[in-house]
Amino acid sequence: MMAVTPLRDLAETTSFRLDHPITRSISQSISIVRSTISNWDPHSSHSPTFLQATSHLHSHLLHLSASASHGAASSRHSELVKIHTLLESAMRHLEELFKRRLFSISSDVDSQCDEIADACSIAETMLATGYGEECVSTYQSMRQSNLKSQMVRLRFDQSSNQPKVIRKLKWEILERHIKSWTDIAPVVVQSCSDEHQLCHEIFAVSPESVRNSIFSTITCDMALSFLTFPETVAVYLKPSPEKLFRLLDMYVVLSDLLPDIESMFGSEPARFVRSQAISSLDKLLKAIRSVVSEFELAIQKDPLKSSAVRGGAIHPLTRYVMNYLAYLSDFEHSLDEILIDLPPDCKSSFFEQANLADGSILSVTIAWILFVLLCKIDSKAETYSDAALSYLFLANNLQYIMKKIQGCHLKKILGDDWVNEHSTKARRFMDGHVRSGWADMSALLPAHNEDDDIERLRKFEMNFEKAMQERKDWVIADAAMREEVRLTVEAMLVPMYRGWYRSHNNFVAVKFTPEDVKKRILRFYGDSD
């Protein structure tokens, strides 16, 4: 191996060994170097004496070169060649030892102090003796290989980071790639952080620009490729509601990692990696906004032909939207940043009347989506021909919405005022159902000693039987509300019926006893589940 002219910046570090005078003679240093090379054991630690002797050889070589250039005796030329040859042999052995030390440093650099200290002292000696380029080349090659091996172990498919691949992949497959990316992103960034720390420790005596250049060569290509993946997905993925949460996962992970990325890649020549991370966040932000808009549009476009839900039960659209929003609420902090330009001005009048807790971007956006959902539920309720069933449908769906909100982070986002207002509305819907479904039947029950009480009784019996048949599939999904309605209907019918029954049952044939009426009321309103 022939010595090459060191880089100008690396040359600035060559004086650190020479600042410490060595008292031994050059012959002693030659003897130490030769003995060490002759008895070389690559698996053992290097001797500080050997490194000092090597630096002494280099210092003497410089002195001989200067003497020869000033016309010193030609006899020094043979000595110069001899020392130069010995120094090259020493460097070959140090380079091999350097490789072994670097190979043993894999991850978690904080726990490998001895190996790093060895590698650091070897690097300092190679830099000081004019072999900086060889030292840097060896270091970059070994650490790049280590980083590539880590990526292979992490099993991230870099081939998916292509627009044409993204377009062709089925969502189920691409979703697995996205999950893989979000799972290993912290590990990848930590690996880069370890490389950054290691590089700055090994080359501590070198200028910062040199350390940054070495680190950039090792990590930038891999980091750039890895950080391009979110942007590629965001740009070439067709937006649809079911894809939102994977986009949010990537956004949250990348946002959390951005400070570390900016710290490592904030200086030239690695700054373009930081720029890529910021670009990927921006593209994810735009894609997420687009998907949120698509979600709202999908609610609005849900066809009325899907309106008929048996027994006024909870509509599948209501379940879908509320499950979606409940999951969405877990991303509150990120969504407040993402949706900063929303809502559109055309909705301003709604937001002024929304009665929200804090008026945050996320709260008004979710409140608007709920408003769109409730409008759609209202439209679907109009397709029922029976007013009582229409009210029941509205009550079931709004009560489900409120229970879902109460059981997750949505309650905090929307606030108590909004929740109380809509809880009251759900109760009014159920009151409307009871009134329209049972008030007329209650009015059929005769008062005492009325002339037409027998005729009215027969009408009650007929209507009660008809209700049992027509309403056998009606449901109240919420258990507490179901019990409350049953008790209310019982209070409307049974006491009045019992009073009439006591005064007439001895001479008028009746179909139901008061207990029969009570038992049949308890059979109304099954559980939708």
Salt bridges, closest charged atoms under 4 A:
ASP9 OD1 - ARG8 NH1 3.93
GLU79 OE2 - HIS60 NE2 3.17
GLU96 OE2 - ARG100 NE 3.86
ASP118 OD2 - ARG101 NE 3.21
GLU175 OE2 - ARG246 NE 3.33
ASP183 OD2 - LYS179 NZ 2.97
GLU195 OE2 - ARG143 NH2 2.74
ASP249 OD2 - ARG246 NH1 3.18
GLU262 OE2 - ARG274 NE 3.53
ASP282 OD2 - LYS286 NZ 3.33
GLU296 OE1 - LYS347 NZ 2.98
ASP302 OD2 - LYS380 NZ 2.62
GLU332 OE1 - HIS409 NE2 2.44
GLU332 OE2 - LYS412 NZ 3.74
GLU337 OE2 - HIS333 NE2 3.27
ASP341 OD2 - ARG289 NH1 3.16
ASP416 OD1 - LYS411 NZ 2.93
GLU450 OE1 - ARG456 NH1 2.19
ASP453 OD2 - HIS504 NE2 2.92
GLU455 OE2 - LYS459 NZ 3.99
GLU461 OE1 - ARG458 NH1 3.02
GLU465 OE1 - LYS511 NZ 3.13
GLU470 OE2 - LYS466 NZ 3.88
ASP473 OD2 - ARG310 NH2 2.64
ASP478 OD1 - LYS403 NZ 3.27
GLU484 OE2 - ARG427 NH1 2.63
GLU490 OE2 - LYS518 NZ 3.67
GLU515 OE2 - ARG498 NH2 3.66
ASP516 OD1 - ARG520 NH1 3.94
ASP529 OD1 - ARG319 NH2 3.52
